[in-house]
């Protein structure tokens, strides 16, 4: 049974940074594509960033230049470094992983992913 376990959320002031981690465990699953999504209160879940093995990174326009997605394949882990945080970044952040090989334009779609983490809260407030 594959599980994605997230860590690193918390409360920070605007302008500060947070790094989220998400590790896949269970079986021999090795994700081809990783993604981060977020959901603010009263809003729908939205795509934040994704990365395909060996190529292809995508970001939500509003986080470009501030967030960086990266992986450590040896640890089956994906990271989301979030810098210059803004109050509008406040949300529950979910990691996702998939074994299939979506085209770049499909990496922002939830259906491209097979497994999801439980979510971690990030609150940006002064």
ChimeraX attribute file (.defattr): number of C-alpha atoms within 10 A of each C-alpha:
attribute: neighborCount
match mode: 1-to-1
recipient: residues
	/A:1	7
	/A:2	15
	/A:3	17
	/A:4	21
	/A:5	18
	/A:6	22
	/A:7	16
	/A:8	14
	/A:9	18
	/A:10	14
	/A:11	14
	/A:12	18
	/A:13	14
	/A:14	17
	/A:15	14
	/A:16	13
	/A:17	16
	/A:18	18
	/A:19	16
	/A:20	21
	/A:21	20
	/A:22	28
	/A:23	20
	/A:24	24
	/A:25	16
	/A:26	10
	/A:27	9
	/A:28	9
	/A:29	15
	/A:30	19
	/A:31	22
	/A:32	17
	/A:33	26
	/A:34	29
	/A:35	29
	/A:36	27
	/A:37	22
	/A:38	22
	/A:39	19
	/A:40	17
	/A:41	9
	/A:42	6
	/A:43	9
	/A:44	9
	/A:45	16
	/A:46	17
	/A:47	20
	/A:48	24
	/A:49	25
	/A:50	27
	/A:51	23
	/A:52	22
	/A:53	14
	/A:54	8
	/A:55	8
	/A:56	13
	/A:57	18
	/A:58	19
	/A:59	21
	/A:60	14
	/A:61	9
	/A:62	11
	/A:63	17
	/A:64	12
	/A:65	11
	/A:66	13
	/A:67	20
	/A:68	18
	/A:69	22
	/A:70	17
	/A:71	19
	/A:72	10
	/A:73	13
	/A:74	7
	/A:75	12
	/A:76	15
	/A:77	21
	/A:78	26
	/A:79	22
	/A:80	23
	/A:81	14
	/A:82	20
	/A:83	17
	/A:84	15
	/A:85	22
	/A:86	19
	/A:87	15
	/A:88	12
	/A:89	20
	/A:90	20
	/A:91	21
	/A:92	18
	/A:93	25
	/A:94	25
	/A:95	30
	/A:96	24
	/A:97	31
	/A:98	22
	/A:99	15
	/A:100	12
	/A:101	15
	/A:102	17
	/A:103	11
	/A:104	14
	/A:105	9
	/A:106	12
	/A:107	25
	/A:108	23
	/A:109	14
	/A:110	19
	/A:111	10
	/A:112	20
	/A:113	23
	/A:114	15
	/A:115	17
	/A:116	23
	/A:117	19
	/A:118	14
	/A:119	22
	/A:120	21
	/A:121	18
	/A:122	22
	/A:123	21
	/A:124	21
	/A:125	15
	/A:126	10
